Amino acid sequence: MASDVEDDEDFEEEFEQVLFQGPMFGRDADLKQNPRLVKAALVPVKTMISDALSRRAHTILIEPANGRVAIRFVVDGIPYPAGALPGQRGMAMLQMVKVLAGLNPQERSQVQSGGIRLEHEEVKYELHVTAVPIKPGVERMKIKVSNPKVTFLTAKTAGMPDDLSEQLRGFTEDSTGIILACGGPDSGRTSLAVTTLHCVDPYLYSVFSMAETEGIELINVTDFEPEEGHDLELSFDRMIRREADLVFMDPLTDPAVVQTMFQFADRICFVAEIPAANPFEAIAQLIAWVGKDQVAQRVKGIIGQKLVRTLCDDCKQAFRPNPQLLKKLRLPPETSVLYRAPPPPDPEDPDALTIEELCEDCDGVPYHGRAPVYELLELSEGMQSVVMESADPAAMRAQMVKERMRMLQTDAIRLVAEGKTSLEEVQRSFRPPGQPKRRPKRRPRPS
């Protein structure tokens, strides 16, 4: 029995680098009110989160399935199995995370959201926790990991090409119109909106913000607090009297807010994000709110992005592309080298290095991190005509191709040409829905 206690203490000490520093959003975590839960689940939760951070996971999923609870770590957009636990033990860990986030562990019929501050290897992190009931007494949980140290997003730090940032800057030159960032869940839409905002020259233009940026720092932007009793119209009037050129808004979900913005878009420029998977969905939503005329007249452009895994610099392999491949990719014929992932070890060779041994930095994946590729639907005269005529997604896409607007797939080839990613990763990222996916050849080490 004493040996078991010593083993537990050693096990806990191994993961002592994870230091919980309290809940976010002004909540309290009362561990004393849940002593049995703390005894059963605190150390396993510390272990799980430590393991996730050591593998660079940006999301942790805790999901009940077939009487057990499955844990998955999402690394660079790819989910990997991280363990399966007996149902009771797994649900205890889920409830322990809720306690650490200052949530009610007994409440299992309503969606709950909170956050946890912690430190891991001298780096501070924030965990954004959401628990969702899926049937009586059973929940699943999503934990999103963020690093508050990354607070200032510019076109350069985000990896946005210079010509794209200059184009976005040009949209704001007359201080009118609407510029939107779109994207689906986990696409980095909020970061994209902030990056778009930072394309504006703050020394030439007066920029105000009415948005909650969740800790992302806005430089040379004035926070605007509406006066008590003032509606949105009065607030916009006040900013115009203060010679505002641009206003950064919260995500567009309220039709009344959007309609008011469009009323003022001939006197001031707006930047915001819209919860739409792509620019075509964004156009359709805006038309439903304000009509085709207003969309065609007031929207300057809608930018979207997709995150693509980047090759590990320590183990990626160079190869000389043949002229036919360069022609197919529309790359300059003088392109002398591209990069790809190294082949997996030979299973017939007993002396071959294991997947993990191939590269310690990426753990043999062999990708490390992600980079954005972009698309930009500009409301040019030709695109305005398409919107007014039909606003059909296929017609808008064809117009983008005709005018050589930036599109995701073609922009992804830019990353290939720059040696940042592989053709295989681009093919995986843009595989059509419903097409069978190949099982990843390499994944983080099993738990």
C-alpha positions as CSV (number, residue, x, y, z in Angstrom):
1,M,0.0,0.0,0.0
2,A,2.8,2.4,0.9
3,S,4.4,1.6,-2.4
4,D,1.2,2.6,-4.2
5,V,1.2,5.9,-2.4
6,E,4.8,6.6,-3.3
7,D,4.1,5.7,-7.0
8,D,1.2,8.1,-7.0
9,E,3.3,10.9,-5.5
10,D,6.1,10.3,-8.1
11,F,3.5,10.2,-10.9
12,E,2.0,13.5,-9.8
13,E,5.5,15.1,-9.4
14,E,6.3,14.1,-13.0
15,F,3.5,16.4,-14.2
16,E,4.1,19.1,-11.6
17,Q,5.0,21.6,-14.3
18,V,1.3,22.0,-15.0
19,L,0.3,24.6,-12.5
20,F,-3.4,25.6,-12.4
21,Q,-3.7,29.3,-11.6
22,G,-7.5,29.6,-11.2
23,P,-10.6,30.0,-13.4
24,M,-11.2,32.8,-15.9
25,F,-14.0,35.2,-16.2
26,G,-14.2,36.1,-12.5
27,R,-15.2,32.6,-11.4
28,D,-13.9,30.7,-8.4
29,A,-12.8,27.1,-8.2
30,D,-13.8,25.6,-4.8
31,L,-12.0,22.3,-4.7
32,K,-12.8,21.9,-1.0
33,Q,-16.5,21.4,-1.9
34,N,-15.5,18.4,-4.1
35,P,-13.0,16.4,-2.1
36,R,-13.9,12.9,-3.6
37,L,-13.7,14.3,-7.1
38,V,-10.4,16.0,-6.4
39,K,-8.9,12.8,-5.0
40,A,-10.1,10.7,-7.9
41,A,-9.6,13.0,-10.9
42,L,-7.2,15.9,-10.2
43,V,-4.0,14.0,-11.0
44,P,-5.4,12.3,-14.1
45,V,-6.6,15.7,-15.4
46,K,-3.1,17.3,-14.8
47,T,-1.6,14.3,-16.6
48,M,-4.0,14.7,-19.6
49,I,-3.4,18.4,-20.0
50,S,0.4,18.1,-19.5
51,D,0.5,15.4,-22.2
52,A,-1.7,17.5,-24.5
53,L,0.6,20.5,-24.2
54,S,3.7,18.5,-24.6
55,R,2.3,17.3,-27.9
56,R,1.3,20.8,-29.1
57,A,-2.4,20.0,-29.0
58,H,-4.6,23.1,-29.5
59,T,-7.8,21.2,-28.6
60,I,-8.7,18.4,-26.2
61,L,-11.9,16.4,-26.8
62,I,-13.5,14.3,-24.1
63,E,-16.3,12.3,-25.6
64,P,-18.4,9.4,-24.2
65,A,-18.7,6.4,-26.6
66,N,-20.0,2.9,-26.0
67,G,-19.8,3.0,-22.3
68,R,-16.3,4.4,-22.3
69,V,-14.9,8.0,-22.5
70,A,-12.5,8.7,-25.4
71,I,-9.9,11.4,-25.2
72,R,-8.5,12.9,-28.4
73,F,-5.8,15.6,-28.9
74,V,-6.1,17.8,-32.0
75,V,-2.7,18.7,-33.2
76,D,-2.4,21.1,-36.2
77,G,-6.0,20.3,-37.1
78,I,-5.7,16.5,-37.0
79,P,-7.4,14.6,-34.1
80,Y,-5.3,11.7,-32.6
81,P,-6.5,9.1,-30.1
82,A,-5.1,9.9,-26.6
83,G,-6.7,7.2,-24.5
84,A,-10.0,5.5,-23.7
85,L,-11.2,5.3,-20.1
86,P,-14.0,3.5,-18.2
87,G,-17.1,5.6,-18.3
88,Q,-17.1,6.5,-14.7
89,R,-13.5,7.5,-14.5
90,G,-13.7,9.5,-17.7
91,M,-16.7,11.4,-16.6
92,A,-15.0,12.2,-13.3
93,M,-12.2,13.8,-15.2
94,L,-14.7,15.8,-17.2
95,Q,-16.4,17.0,-14.0
96,M,-13.0,17.9,-12.5
97,V,-12.2,20.1,-15.4
98,K,-15.5,21.9,-14.8
99,V,-14.6,22.5,-11.2
100,L,-11.2,23.9,-12.2
101,A,-13.0,26.2,-14.6
102,G,-15.4,27.4,-11.9
103,L,-18.4,25.6,-13.4
104,N,-21.0,23.6,-11.6
105,P,-20.1,19.8,-11.8
106,Q,-23.7,18.8,-10.8
107,E,-25.2,20.7,-13.7
108,R,-25.4,18.3,-16.7
109,S,-28.5,19.4,-18.5
110,Q,-27.3,22.8,-19.8
111,V,-24.3,24.0,-21.9
112,Q,-21.6,25.5,-19.7
113,S,-18.6,27.5,-20.7
114,G,-15.6,28.7,-18.7
115,G,-11.9,28.9,-18.7
116,I,-8.8,27.9,-16.8
117,R,-5.5,29.7,-16.4
118,L,-2.4,27.6,-16.1
119,E,1.4,27.5,-16.5
120,H,3.3,24.8,-18.3
121,E,7.1,24.8,-18.6
122,E,7.2,28.5,-17.8
123,V,4.6,29.4,-20.5
124,K,1.2,30.7,-19.5
125,Y,-1.8,29.2,-21.2
126,E,-5.6,29.7,-21.2
127,L,-8.0,26.8,-21.6
128,H,-11.4,27.7,-22.9
129,V,-13.8,24.9,-21.7
130,T,-17.2,24.0,-23.1
131,A,-19.4,21.2,-21.7
132,V,-22.4,20.1,-23.8
133,P,-25.1,17.6,-22.7
134,I,-25.8,14.9,-25.3
135,K,-28.3,12.9,-23.3
136,P,-29.5,12.9,-19.7
137,G,-26.6,12.8,-17.3
138,V,-24.0,12.5,-20.1
139,E,-21.8,15.3,-21.5
140,R,-19.0,15.8,-23.9
141,M,-16.3,18.5,-23.5
142,K,-14.1,20.6,-25.8
143,I,-11.1,22.3,-24.4
144,K,-9.4,24.9,-26.6
145,V,-5.8,25.9,-25.7
146,S,-4.6,29.4,-26.3
147,N,-1.3,31.2,-25.6
148,P,-2.1,34.7,-24.3
149,K,1.5,35.7,-25.1
150,V,0.5,35.9,-28.8
151,T,-1.5,39.1,-28.5
152,F,-0.5,41.3,-31.4
153,L,-1.4,40.1,-34.9
154,T,-0.1,41.8,-38.0
155,A,0.0,40.8,-41.6
156,K,3.7,39.9,-41.2
157,T,3.3,37.8,-38.1
158,A,0.2,36.1,-39.5
159,G,2.0,35.1,-42.7
160,M,-0.2,37.3,-45.0
161,P,1.5,38.1,-48.3
162,D,2.4,41.7,-48.9
163,D,0.3,42.1,-52.0
164,L,-2.8,40.9,-50.1
165,S,-2.3,43.2,-47.1
166,E,-1.7,46.1,-49.6
167,Q,-5.0,45.3,-51.3
168,L,-6.9,45.3,-48.0
169,R,-5.2,48.6,-47.1
170,G,-6.5,50.0,-50.4
171,F,-10.1,49.1,-49.4
172,T,-9.9,51.6,-46.6
173,E,-8.4,54.5,-48.4
174,D,-11.7,56.4,-48.8
175,S,-12.9,55.5,-45.2
176,T,-16.2,54.0,-46.4
177,G,-17.6,50.5,-47.0
178,I,-17.5,47.2,-45.3
179,I,-14.7,44.6,-45.1
180,L,-15.4,41.2,-43.6
181,A,-13.5,38.1,-42.5
182,C,-15.2,34.8,-42.8
183,G,-14.5,31.2,-41.9
184,G,-15.9,28.1,-40.3
185,P,-15.3,26.9,-36.7
186,D,-11.6,26.7,-35.7
187,S,-10.5,28.5,-38.9
188,G,-8.9,31.4,-37.0
189,R,-11.7,33.8,-38.1
190,T,-11.2,36.2,-35.2
191,S,-7.5,36.4,-35.7
192,L,-8.1,37.0,-39.5
193,A,-10.4,39.9,-38.7
194,V,-7.8,41.4,-36.4
195,T,-5.0,40.9,-38.9
196,T,-7.2,42.6,-41.5
197,L,-7.8,45.5,-39.2
198,H,-4.0,45.9,-38.7
199,C,-3.5,46.2,-42.4
200,V,-4.9,49.8,-42.0
201,D,-2.2,52.5,-41.5
202,P,-3.1,53.8,-38.0
203,Y,-1.0,56.9,-38.5
204,L,-3.1,58.0,-41.4
205,Y,-6.5,56.8,-40.2
206,S,-8.4,57.1,-37.0
207,V,-9.6,53.7,-35.9
208,F,-12.1,52.8,-33.2
209,S,-13.2,49.5,-31.8
210,M,-16.5,48.4,-30.4
211,A,-15.5,44.7,-30.4
212,E,-14.4,42.3,-27.7
213,T,-11.2,40.7,-28.9
214,E,-10.7,38.1,-26.2
215,G,-7.3,39.4,-25.1
216,I,-5.9,40.0,-28.6
217,E,-4.1,43.4,-28.5
218,L,-5.2,46.1,-30.9
219,I,-2.5,48.7,-31.5
220,N,-3.3,52.4,-32.1
221,V,-7.0,51.6,-31.9
222,T,-9.3,53.6,-29.6
223,D,-11.8,51.6,-27.6
224,F,-15.2,53.1,-27.9
225,E,-17.7,52.9,-25.0
226,P,-21.3,53.8,-25.9
227,E,-22.9,56.3,-23.6
228,E,-25.8,55.1,-21.5
229,G,-29.0,55.3,-23.4
230,H,-27.3,55.7,-26.8
231,D,-28.3,53.3,-29.5
232,L,-26.0,52.2,-32.3
233,E,-26.9,55.1,-34.6
234,L,-26.0,57.7,-32.0
235,S,-22.8,55.8,-31.2
236,F,-21.8,55.9,-34.9
237,D,-22.7,59.5,-35.1
238,R,-20.5,60.3,-32.1
239,M,-17.5,58.5,-33.7
240,I,-18.0,60.3,-37.0
241,R,-18.0,63.6,-35.1
242,R,-14.7,62.5,-33.6
243,E,-13.4,62.0,-37.2
244,A,-13.3,58.2,-37.1
245,D,-12.3,56.6,-40.4
246,L,-12.8,53.0,-39.4
247,V,-14.7,51.0,-36.8
248,F,-14.0,47.4,-35.7
249,M,-17.1,45.5,-34.8
250,D,-18.1,42.4,-33.0
251,P,-19.0,39.3,-35.1
252,L,-22.1,40.0,-37.3
253,T,-25.0,37.9,-36.0
254,D,-27.7,40.5,-35.3
255,P,-29.6,41.6,-38.5
256,A,-30.4,45.0,-36.8
257,V,-26.8,45.7,-36.2
258,V,-25.8,44.8,-39.7
259,Q,-28.6,47.0,-41.2
260,T,-27.4,50.0,-39.1
261,M,-23.8,49.4,-40.3
262,F,-24.9,49.5,-43.9
263,Q,-26.8,52.7,-43.3
264,F,-23.5,54.4,-42.2
265,A,-21.1,52.6,-44.6
266,D,-21.1,55.6,-47.0
267,R,-19.6,57.8,-44.2
268,I,-17.3,55.4,-42.3
269,C,-15.5,52.0,-43.0
270,F,-16.3,48.9,-41.0
271,V,-14.2,45.8,-40.4
272,A,-15.8,42.7,-38.7
273,E,-16.0,39.0,-38.9
274,I,-19.1,37.0,-40.1
275,P,-19.8,33.4,-39.1
276,A,-19.9,32.0,-42.6
277,A,-17.8,29.1,-43.9
278,N,-16.7,31.0,-47.1
279,P,-17.3,34.3,-48.9
280,F,-20.3,32.9,-50.9
281,E,-22.1,32.0,-47.7
282,A,-21.3,35.4,-46.3
283,I,-22.8,37.1,-49.4
284,A,-26.0,35.0,-49.1
285,Q,-26.3,35.9,-45.4
286,L,-25.8,39.6,-46.0
287,I,-28.4,39.6,-48.8
288,A,-30.9,38.0,-46.5
289,W,-30.3,40.8,-44.0
290,V,-30.0,43.9,-46.2
291,G,-30.7,42.9,-49.9
292,K,-28.6,42.6,-53.0
293,D,-28.4,46.4,-53.7
294,Q,-26.8,47.2,-50.4
295,V,-24.3,44.3,-50.6
296,A,-23.2,45.2,-54.0
297,Q,-22.8,48.9,-53.1
298,R,-21.3,48.8,-49.7
299,V,-19.2,45.6,-49.3
300,K,-15.6,46.1,-50.4
301,G,-14.3,42.6,-50.0
302,I,-14.7,39.4,-48.0
303,I,-11.5,37.5,-46.9
304,G,-11.3,33.9,-45.8
305,Q,-8.5,31.6,-44.8
306,K,-7.7,28.0,-44.3
307,L,-5.0,26.6,-42.0
308,V,-2.6,24.2,-43.7
309,R,0.0,22.1,-41.9
310,T,3.6,23.2,-42.4
311,L,6.4,20.7,-42.9
312,C,8.9,20.2,-40.1
313,D,12.0,22.1,-41.0
314,D,14.2,19.4,-39.3
315,C,13.1,16.4,-41.3
316,K,11.5,17.7,-44.6
317,Q,13.1,16.4,-47.7
318,A,14.0,18.4,-50.9
319,F,13.3,17.0,-54.3
320,R,13.7,18.3,-57.9
321,P,10.3,18.7,-59.5
322,N,9.9,17.7,-63.2
323,P,8.8,20.3,-65.7
324,Q,5.3,18.7,-66.1
325,L,4.6,19.1,-62.4
326,L,5.7,22.7,-62.5
327,K,3.5,23.4,-65.5
328,K,0.5,21.7,-63.8
329,L,1.1,23.8,-60.6
330,R,1.6,26.9,-62.7
331,L,5.0,27.5,-61.0
332,P,7.9,29.2,-62.8
333,P,9.9,26.7,-64.9
334,E,13.1,27.7,-63.1
335,T,11.8,26.4,-59.8
336,S,14.6,24.0,-58.8
337,V,13.4,22.5,-55.5
338,L,10.2,21.6,-53.6
339,Y,9.8,19.8,-50.3
340,R,7.9,16.8,-49.0
341,A,7.6,14.7,-45.9
342,P,10.2,11.9,-45.5
343,P,9.1,8.4,-46.2
344,P,8.0,6.2,-43.3
345,P,10.5,3.6,-42.0
346,D,10.7,0.3,-43.8
347,P,8.6,-2.2,-41.8
348,E,10.8,-5.0,-43.0
349,D,14.0,-3.4,-41.6
350,P,14.4,-4.3,-37.9
351,D,17.1,-1.7,-37.6
352,A,15.0,1.1,-39.1
353,L,14.3,4.1,-36.8
354,T,10.8,4.3,-35.3
355,I,8.4,7.0,-36.3
356,E,9.2,9.0,-33.2
357,E,13.0,8.6,-33.7
358,L,12.8,10.0,-37.2
359,C,12.5,13.5,-35.8
360,E,12.3,14.5,-32.1
361,D,11.0,17.9,-32.9
362,C,7.8,16.9,-34.7
363,D,7.6,13.4,-33.1
364,G,7.7,11.8,-36.6
365,V,4.4,13.4,-37.8
366,P,6.3,15.1,-39.9
367,Y,4.5,18.4,-39.8
368,H,5.0,21.1,-37.2
369,G,2.5,24.0,-36.9
370,R,0.1,25.5,-39.5
371,A,0.1,28.5,-41.8
372,P,-2.9,30.3,-43.4
373,V,-3.8,30.3,-47.1
374,Y,-6.2,33.0,-48.2
375,E,-9.0,33.9,-50.5
376,L,-10.4,37.3,-51.2
377,L,-13.7,38.0,-52.9
378,E,-13.6,41.6,-54.1
379,L,-16.8,43.4,-55.0
380,S,-15.4,44.6,-58.3
381,E,-17.8,45.9,-61.0
382,G,-17.9,42.4,-62.5
383,M,-18.6,40.8,-59.1
384,Q,-21.3,43.4,-58.4
385,S,-23.1,42.4,-61.6
386,V,-23.0,38.7,-60.6
387,V,-24.4,39.5,-57.1
388,M,-27.2,41.7,-58.6
389,E,-28.1,39.1,-61.2
390,S,-28.1,35.8,-59.2
391,A,-25.5,35.8,-56.3
392,D,-25.1,32.1,-57.3
393,P,-22.0,30.6,-55.6
394,A,-20.8,28.9,-58.8
395,A,-21.2,32.2,-60.8
396,M,-19.3,34.1,-58.1
397,R,-16.5,31.5,-58.1
398,A,-16.3,31.7,-61.9
399,Q,-16.0,35.4,-61.7
400,M,-13.2,35.1,-59.1
401,V,-11.4,32.8,-61.5
402,K,-12.0,35.1,-64.4
403,E,-10.6,38.2,-62.6
404,R,-7.8,36.1,-61.0
405,M,-8.8,36.9,-57.5
406,R,-6.9,35.1,-54.8
407,M,-8.4,31.7,-54.0
408,L,-7.6,29.1,-51.4
409,Q,-6.3,26.3,-53.6
410,T,-4.1,28.5,-55.7
411,D,-2.8,30.3,-52.6
412,A,-1.9,27.0,-51.1
413,I,0.5,26.4,-54.0
414,R,2.3,29.5,-52.8
415,L,3.2,27.7,-49.6
416,V,4.4,24.7,-51.6
417,A,6.6,27.0,-53.7
418,E,8.0,28.6,-50.6
419,G,8.9,25.2,-49.2
420,K,6.5,25.5,-46.2
421,T,4.2,22.6,-47.0
422,S,3.9,19.6,-49.3
423,L,1.7,18.8,-52.2
424,E,0.3,15.9,-50.2
425,E,-0.8,18.2,-47.5
426,V,-2.5,20.5,-49.9
427,Q,-4.3,17.5,-51.4
428,R,-5.4,16.3,-48.0
429,S,-6.6,19.8,-46.9
430,F,-8.7,20.3,-50.0
431,R,-10.1,16.8,-50.4
432,P,-13.8,17.0,-51.4
433,P,-16.3,16.1,-48.7
434,G,-17.3,12.5,-48.7
435,Q,-14.0,11.3,-50.3
436,P,-12.4,8.6,-48.2
437,K,-9.6,9.9,-46.1
438,R,-6.3,8.1,-45.8
439,R,-5.3,7.1,-42.3
440,P,-2.3,9.3,-41.2
441,K,0.9,7.3,-41.6
442,R,2.4,9.1,-38.6
443,R,0.9,10.4,-35.5
444,P,2.0,11.6,-32.0
445,R,3.1,8.8,-29.7
446,P,0.3,6.8,-28.1
447,S,-0.6,7.4,-24.5
